[in-house]
Amino acid sequence: MSLADNLFIDMCKDVLANGTSTEGEKVRPHWEDGSLAYTIKKFGVINRYDLSKEFPAITLRRTAIKSCVDELLWIWQKKSNNIHDLNSHIWDSWADEQGSIGKAYGYQLGVKHQYKEGEMDQVDRVLYDLKNNPFSRRIMTNLYNHSELHEMNLYPCAYSMTFNVTAKEGSDKLVLNGILNQRSQDILTANNWNVCQYAVLLHMFAQVSDMEVGELVHVIADAHIYDRHVPIVKELIERETYPAPKFWLNPEIKNFYDFTPDDVRLDDYQTGPQVKNIPVAV
C-alpha cells in the first residue's frame, strides 16, 4: 500500500463517518437531470505528502498522469483559459461558444504585474525567486482575484500555491516544499488528480531550480463526497492496494516552459480497475 492510498482511505472514512450533510440546504451544484447535488462534507482537511519518499498516485484506481500533466501545463505553462488548448474535455461544461472559461485559472497566471525587479506574471515571479531569493517567505501565487470573479465561468477551486525552501543537512541542494490551498474539492473525481498535478509541479520547479523536492501539503477548506458518489467511494476504499509507482521526470529539461506531458512517467504503476461513468455535478 502506498502512503497516498493510506491518506486517501483515511480521509474518505473520516468524511463518511464524521462529516455533515448538506441535504435540504441551499446548494449551487446540480446533477445532469437537474436535481440538486448534496454532499457529505468535512471542514479543514489537511494531508501531507513527502515527495522525497514516493510519488502520491493512489493505486486503488489509476490516475491518468499524462492528462493530469496536460491540464497542469495548460494552466501553469500555457496560462490559457481556452479549452481548445487542452487535450481533454474536462472543462467543456464551463466553456462558452468560443471555448473560453473566462478570466479564470491560466488567465490569472498570465497577467503581468509590476515588481521592483521588473514586470512578470505570477509563474515567472515564482521561478525568479526560487533562483534568486529562495529563502523568501513571499513565494506564492493566487488565482482568486475578487475584482474579476464575475468574469470567471467557475471560481478557482485550487486557488493558491505557497512555495517554501528549506536546507537539508548533508546536501548541497536546497529542498522545495509547497502548500496547495483549495476552497472546495470533490474527493472522488478530483482529489488524487489535484495531488498528482501539484506533486508534478513541485518536481518540475525543483528540477529547473536545481533543488530537491520535499513536502506537498494539501489544505482543503470544504472536502466533500457527493451523495451519488457515496456507494462508489465505499467500494473504492475497500479495494486491494499496491506499492507506489516510480516517478520519472525527464532530467534533460532545465527550463519549465520546455516540459511536455511526455516528460512525465509513472513506472511500475499497478492499480485496481478504473471507475467508470462517475456522475459529475456542475
Contacts in CASP RR format, 6 or more apart in sequence:
PFRMAT RR
TARGET T0000
AUTHOR 0000-0000-0000
METHOD contacts of the structure
MODEL  1
MSLADNLFIDMCKDVLANGTSTEGEKVRPHWEDGSLAYTIKKFGVINRYD
LSKEFPAITLRRTAIKSCVDELLWIWQKKSNNIHDLNSHIWDSWADEQGS
IGKAYGYQLGVKHQYKEGEMDQVDRVLYDLKNNPFSRRIMTNLYNHSELH
EMNLYPCAYSMTFNVTAKEGSDKLVLNGILNQRSQDILTANNWNVCQYAV
LLHMFAQVSDMEVGELVHVIADAHIYDRHVPIVKELIERETYPAPKFWLN
PEIKNFYDFTPDDVRLDDYQTGPQVKNIPVAV
1 59 0 8 1.000
1 241 0 8 1.000
1 242 0 8 1.000
1 243 0 8 1.000
2 54 0 8 1.000
2 56 0 8 1.000
2 57 0 8 1.000
2 58 0 8 1.000
2 59 0 8 1.000
2 241 0 8 1.000
2 242 0 8 1.000
2 243 0 8 1.000
2 244 0 8 1.000
3 49 0 8 1.000
3 50 0 8 1.000
3 53 0 8 1.000
3 54 0 8 1.000
3 56 0 8 1.000
3 244 0 8 1.000
4 49 0 8 1.000
4 54 0 8 1.000
4 56 0 8 1.000
4 57 0 8 1.000
4 58 0 8 1.000
4 59 0 8 1.000
4 192 0 8 1.000
4 195 0 8 1.000
4 244 0 8 1.000
5 58 0 8 1.000
5 59 0 8 1.000
5 60 0 8 1.000
5 241 0 8 1.000
7 47 0 8 1.000
7 49 0 8 1.000
7 56 0 8 1.000
8 58 0 8 1.000
8 60 0 8 1.000
8 191 0 8 1.000
8 192 0 8 1.000
8 237 0 8 1.000
9 60 0 8 1.000
9 237 0 8 1.000
11 45 0 8 1.000
11 47 0 8 1.000
11 187 0 8 1.000
11 191 0 8 1.000
11 223 0 8 1.000
12 187 0 8 1.000
12 225 0 8 1.000
12 233 0 8 1.000
12 236 0 8 1.000
12 237 0 8 1.000
13 237 0 8 1.000
14 42 0 8 1.000
14 45 0 8 1.000
15 40 0 8 1.000
15 41 0 8 1.000
15 42 0 8 1.000
15 45 0 8 1.000
15 187 0 8 1.000
15 223 0 8 1.000
15 224 0 8 1.000
15 225 0 8 1.000
16 40 0 8 1.000
16 225 0 8 1.000
16 230 0 8 1.000
16 233 0 8 1.000
16 234 0 8 1.000
18 42 0 8 1.000
19 40 0 8 1.000
19 41 0 8 1.000
19 42 0 8 1.000
20 40 0 8 1.000
20 41 0 8 1.000
20 42 0 8 1.000
21 38 0 8 1.000
21 39 0 8 1.000
21 40 0 8 1.000
21 41 0 8 1.000
22 38 0 8 1.000
22 39 0 8 1.000
22 40 0 8 1.000
22 41 0 8 1.000
22 224 0 8 1.000
23 38 0 8 1.000
23 227 0 8 1.000
24 36 0 8 1.000
24 38 0 8 1.000
25 38 0 8 1.000
27 36 0 8 1.000
27 37 0 8 1.000
27 38 0 8 1.000
27 39 0 8 1.000
29 36 0 8 1.000
29 37 0 8 1.000
29 226 0 8 1.000
29 281 0 8 1.000
29 282 0 8 1.000
30 36 0 8 1.000
30 37 0 8 1.000
30 281 0 8 1.000
30 282 0 8 1.000
31 37 0 8 1.000
31 228 0 8 1.000
31 279 0 8 1.000
31 281 0 8 1.000
32 279 0 8 1.000
32 280 0 8 1.000
32 282 0 8 1.000
37 226 0 8 1.000
37 227 0 8 1.000
37 228 0 8 1.000
37 281 0 8 1.000
38 226 0 8 1.000
38 227 0 8 1.000
39 224 0 8 1.000
39 225 0 8 1.000
39 226 0 8 1.000
39 227 0 8 1.000
40 224 0 8 1.000
40 225 0 8 1.000
40 227 0 8 1.000
40 230 0 8 1.000
41 222 0 8 1.000
41 223 0 8 1.000
41 224 0 8 1.000
41 225 0 8 1.000
42 223 0 8 1.000
42 224 0 8 1.000
43 221 0 8 1.000
43 222 0 8 1.000
43 223 0 8 1.000
44 219 0 8 1.000
44 220 0 8 1.000
44 221 0 8 1.000
44 222 0 8 1.000
44 223 0 8 1.000
45 219 0 8 1.000
45 220 0 8 1.000
45 223 0 8 1.000
46 217 0 8 1.000
46 218 0 8 1.000
46 219 0 8 1.000
46 220 0 8 1.000
47 195 0 8 1.000
47 217 0 8 1.000
47 218 0 8 1.000
48 215 0 8 1.000
48 216 0 8 1.000
48 217 0 8 1.000
48 218 0 8 1.000
49 56 0 8 1.000
49 195 0 8 1.000
49 199 0 8 1.000
49 215 0 8 1.000
49 216 0 8 1.000
49 217 0 8 1.000
49 218 0 8 1.000
50 214 0 8 1.000
50 215 0 8 1.000
51 199 0 8 1.000
51 202 0 8 1.000
51 203 0 8 1.000
51 213 0 8 1.000
51 214 0 8 1.000
51 215 0 8 1.000
51 216 0 8 1.000
52 175 0 8 1.000
52 212 0 8 1.000
52 213 0 8 1.000
52 214 0 8 1.000
54 244 0 8 1.000
54 247 0 8 1.000
55 196 0 8 1.000
55 199 0 8 1.000
55 244 0 8 1.000
55 245 0 8 1.000
55 246 0 8 1.000
55 247 0 8 1.000
55 266 0 8 1.000
56 192 0 8 1.000
56 195 0 8 1.000
56 196 0 8 1.000
56 199 0 8 1.000
56 216 0 8 1.000
56 244 0 8 1.000
57 63 0 8 1.000
57 65 0 8 1.000
57 192 0 8 1.000
57 196 0 8 1.000
57 244 0 8 1.000
57 245 0 8 1.000
57 266 0 8 1.000
57 269 0 8 1.000
58 192 0 8 1.000
58 271 0 8 1.000
59 241 0 8 1.000
59 242 0 8 1.000
59 243 0 8 1.000
59 244 0 8 1.000
59 245 0 8 1.000
59 269 0 8 1.000
59 270 0 8 1.000
59 271 0 8 1.000
59 272 0 8 1.000
60 236 0 8 1.000
60 237 0 8 1.000
60 239 0 8 1.000
60 241 0 8 1.000
60 271 0 8 1.000
60 272 0 8 1.000
61 236 0 8 1.000
61 239 0 8 1.000
61 271 0 8 1.000
61 272 0 8 1.000
61 273 0 8 1.000
61 274 0 8 1.000
61 275 0 8 1.000
62 269 0 8 1.000
62 271 0 8 1.000
62 272 0 8 1.000
62 274 0 8 1.000
63 192 0 8 1.000
63 193 0 8 1.000
63 196 0 8 1.000
65 196 0 8 1.000
65 200 0 8 1.000
65 264 0 8 1.000
65 265 0 8 1.000
65 266 0 8 1.000
65 269 0 8 1.000
66 261 0 8 1.000
66 262 0 8 1.000
66 264 0 8 1.000
67 87 0 8 1.000
67 88 0 8 1.000
67 90 0 8 1.000
67 261 0 8 1.000
68 193 0 8 1.000
68 196 0 8 1.000
68 197 0 8 1.000
68 200 0 8 1.000
69 197 0 8 1.000
69 200 0 8 1.000
69 261 0 8 1.000
69 264 0 8 1.000
70 86 0 8 1.000
70 87 0 8 1.000
70 88 0 8 1.000
70 261 0 8 1.000
71 86 0 8 1.000
71 88 0 8 1.000
71 90 0 8 1.000
71 197 0 8 1.000
72 197 0 8 1.000
72 198 0 8 1.000
72 200 0 8 1.000
72 201 0 8 1.000
73 259 0 8 1.000
73 260 0 8 1.000
73 261 0 8 1.000
74 80 0 8 1.000
74 85 0 8 1.000
74 86 0 8 1.000
74 106 0 8 1.000
75 105 0 8 1.000
75 106 0 8 1.000
75 109 0 8 1.000
76 106 0 8 1.000
76 109 0 8 1.000
76 123 0 8 1.000
76 201 0 8 1.000
77 123 0 8 1.000
77 256 0 8 1.000
77 257 0 8 1.000
77 259 0 8 1.000
78 85 0 8 1.000
78 106 0 8 1.000
79 106 0 8 1.000
79 107 0 8 1.000
79 109 0 8 1.000
79 110 0 8 1.000
79 121 0 8 1.000
79 123 0 8 1.000
80 86 0 8 1.000
80 106 0 8 1.000
80 107 0 8 1.000
81 100 0 8 1.000
81 101 0 8 1.000
81 102 0 8 1.000
81 103 0 8 1.000
81 104 0 8 1.000
81 105 0 8 1.000
81 106 0 8 1.000
81 107 0 8 1.000
82 95 0 8 1.000
82 98 0 8 1.000
82 99 0 8 1.000
82 100 0 8 1.000
82 101 0 8 1.000
83 89 0 8 1.000
83 91 0 8 1.000
83 92 0 8 1.000
83 95 0 8 1.000
83 99 0 8 1.000
83 100 0 8 1.000
83 101 0 8 1.000
84 99 0 8 1.000
91 101 0 8 1.000
93 280 0 8 1.000
93 282 0 8 1.000
94 101 0 8 1.000
94 153 0 8 1.000
94 154 0 8 1.000
94 282 0 8 1.000
95 101 0 8 1.000
95 153 0 8 1.000
96 102 0 8 1.000
96 153 0 8 1.000
100 153 0 8 1.000
101 152 0 8 1.000
101 153 0 8 1.000
101 154 0 8 1.000
102 151 0 8 1.000
102 152 0 8 1.000
102 153 0 8 1.000
103 145 0 8 1.000
103 148 0 8 1.000
103 151 0 8 1.000
103 152 0 8 1.000
104 143 0 8 1.000
104 152 0 8 1.000
104 153 0 8 1.000
104 154 0 8 1.000
104 155 0 8 1.000
104 156 0 8 1.000
105 143 0 8 1.000
105 156 0 8 1.000
106 143 0 8 1.000
108 122 0 8 1.000
108 142 0 8 1.000
108 143 0 8 1.000
108 145 0 8 1.000
108 148 0 8 1.000
108 156 0 8 1.000
109 121 0 8 1.000
109 122 0 8 1.000
109 123 0 8 1.000
109 141 0 8 1.000
109 143 0 8 1.000
110 121 0 8 1.000
110 122 0 8 1.000
110 123 0 8 1.000
111 121 0 8 1.000
111 122 0 8 1.000
112 119 0 8 1.000
112 120 0 8 1.000
112 121 0 8 1.000
113 119 0 8 1.000
113 120 0 8 1.000
113 121 0 8 1.000
113 122 0 8 1.000
113 125 0 8 1.000
115 125 0 8 1.000
117 128 0 8 1.000
120 128 0 8 1.000
122 141 0 8 1.000
122 142 0 8 1.000
123 141 0 8 1.000
123 256 0 8 1.000
126 139 0 8 1.000
126 140 0 8 1.000
126 141 0 8 1.000
126 161 0 8 1.000
126 163 0 8 1.000
126 205 0 8 1.000
127 205 0 8 1.000
127 208 0 8 1.000
127 209 0 8 1.000
127 256 0 8 1.000
129 136 0 8 1.000
129 138 0 8 1.000
129 139 0 8 1.000
129 163 0 8 1.000
130 139 0 8 1.000
130 163 0 8 1.000
130 165 0 8 1.000
130 176 0 8 1.000
130 205 0 8 1.000
130 209 0 8 1.000
130 211 0 8 1.000
131 209 0 8 1.000
133 139 0 8 1.000
134 165 0 8 1.000
134 174 0 8 1.000
134 209 0 8 1.000
134 211 0 8 1.000
135 165 0 8 1.000
137 164 0 8 1.000
139 162 0 8 1.000
139 163 0 8 1.000
139 164 0 8 1.000
139 165 0 8 1.000
140 160 0 8 1.000
140 161 0 8 1.000
140 162 0 8 1.000
140 163 0 8 1.000
141 160 0 8 1.000
141 161 0 8 1.000
142 159 0 8 1.000
142 160 0 8 1.000
143 156 0 8 1.000
143 158 0 8 1.000
143 159 0 8 1.000
143 160 0 8 1.000
144 155 0 8 1.000
144 156 0 8 1.000
144 159 0 8 1.000
144 160 0 8 1.000
144 183 0 8 1.000
149 155 0 8 1.000
155 183 0 8 1.000
156 183 0 8 1.000
157 182 0 8 1.000
157 183 0 8 1.000
157 184 0 8 1.000
157 185 0 8 1.000
157 190 0 8 1.000
158 180 0 8 1.000
158 181 0 8 1.000
158 182 0 8 1.000
158 185 0 8 1.000
158 194 0 8 1.000
158 198 0 8 1.000
159 181 0 8 1.000
159 182 0 8 1.000
159 183 0 8 1.000
160 179 0 8 1.000
160 180 0 8 1.000
160 181 0 8 1.000
161 178 0 8 1.000
161 179 0 8 1.000
161 180 0 8 1.000
161 181 0 8 1.000
161 198 0 8 1.000
161 201 0 8 1.000
162 178 0 8 1.000
162 179 0 8 1.000
162 181 0 8 1.000
163 176 0 8 1.000
163 177 0 8 1.000
163 178 0 8 1.000
163 205 0 8 1.000
164 176 0 8 1.000
164 177 0 8 1.000
164 178 0 8 1.000
164 179 0 8 1.000
165 174 0 8 1.000
165 175 0 8 1.000
165 176 0 8 1.000
165 177 0 8 1.000
165 211 0 8 1.000
166 174 0 8 1.000
166 175 0 8 1.000
166 177 0 8 1.000
167 174 0 8 1.000
167 175 0 8 1.000
168 174 0 8 1.000
168 175 0 8 1.000
168 212 0 8 1.000
171 212 0 8 1.000
173 210 0 8 1.000
173 211 0 8 1.000
173 212 0 8 1.000
174 211 0 8 1.000
174 212 0 8 1.000
175 211 0 8 1.000
175 212 0 8 1.000
175 213 0 8 1.000
175 214 0 8 1.000
176 202 0 8 1.000
176 205 0 8 1.000
176 206 0 8 1.000
176 209 0 8 1.000
176 211 0 8 1.000
176 212 0 8 1.000
176 213 0 8 1.000
176 214 0 8 1.000
177 202 0 8 1.000
177 214 0 8 1.000
177 215 0 8 1.000
177 216 0 8 1.000
177 217 0 8 1.000
178 198 0 8 1.000
178 202 0 8 1.000
178 215 0 8 1.000
178 216 0 8 1.000
178 217 0 8 1.000
179 216 0 8 1.000
179 217 0 8 1.000
179 218 0 8 1.000
179 219 0 8 1.000
180 194 0 8 1.000
180 198 0 8 1.000
180 216 0 8 1.000
180 217 0 8 1.000
180 218 0 8 1.000
180 219 0 8 1.000
181 219 0 8 1.000
181 221 0 8 1.000
182 194 0 8 1.000
182 218 0 8 1.000
182 219 0 8 1.000
182 220 0 8 1.000
182 221 0 8 1.000
183 221 0 8 1.000
183 222 0 8 1.000
184 220 0 8 1.000
184 221 0 8 1.000
184 222 0 8 1.000
184 224 0 8 1.000
185 191 0 8 1.000
185 194 0 8 1.000
185 220 0 8 1.000
185 222 0 8 1.000
185 223 0 8 1.000
185 224 0 8 1.000
186 224 0 8 1.000
186 225 0 8 1.000
186 226 0 8 1.000
186 229 0 8 1.000
186 280 0 8 1.000
186 281 0 8 1.000
187 223 0 8 1.000
187 224 0 8 1.000
187 225 0 8 1.000
187 229 0 8 1.000
187 233 0 8 1.000
188 225 0 8 1.000
188 226 0 8 1.000
188 229 0 8 1.000
188 232 0 8 1.000
188 233 0 8 1.000
188 236 0 8 1.000
188 275 0 8 1.000
188 278 0 8 1.000
189 229 0 8 1.000
189 278 0 8 1.000
189 280 0 8 1.000
191 223 0 8 1.000
194 218 0 8 1.000
195 216 0 8 1.000
195 218 0 8 1.000
198 216 0 8 1.000
198 218 0 8 1.000
199 216 0 8 1.000
200 249 0 8 1.000
200 264 0 8 1.000
202 213 0 8 1.000
202 214 0 8 1.000
202 216 0 8 1.000
203 213 0 8 1.000
203 247 0 8 1.000
203 249 0 8 1.000
204 249 0 8 1.000
204 253 0 8 1.000
204 256 0 8 1.000
204 259 0 8 1.000
205 211 0 8 1.000
205 256 0 8 1.000
206 212 0 8 1.000
206 213 0 8 1.000
206 214 0 8 1.000
207 249 0 8 1.000
207 251 0 8 1.000
207 253 0 8 1.000
207 254 0 8 1.000
208 253 0 8 1.000
208 254 0 8 1.000
208 255 0 8 1.000
208 256 0 8 1.000
225 233 0 8 1.000
226 279 0 8 1.000
226 281 0 8 1.000
228 279 0 8 1.000
229 278 0 8 1.000
229 279 0 8 1.000
232 275 0 8 1.000
232 278 0 8 1.000
236 275 0 8 1.000
239 272 0 8 1.000
240 272 0 8 1.000
242 270 0 8 1.000
242 271 0 8 1.000
242 272 0 8 1.000
243 268 0 8 1.000
243 270 0 8 1.000
245 266 0 8 1.000
245 267 0 8 1.000
245 268 0 8 1.000
245 269 0 8 1.000
245 270 0 8 1.000
246 266 0 8 1.000
246 267 0 8 1.000
246 268 0 8 1.000
247 264 0 8 1.000
247 265 0 8 1.000
247 266 0 8 1.000
247 267 0 8 1.000
248 264 0 8 1.000
248 265 0 8 1.000
248 266 0 8 1.000
248 267 0 8 1.000
249 263 0 8 1.000
249 264 0 8 1.000
250 259 0 8 1.000
250 262 0 8 1.000
250 263 0 8 1.000
250 264 0 8 1.000
253 259 0 8 1.000
253 263 0 8 1.000
END
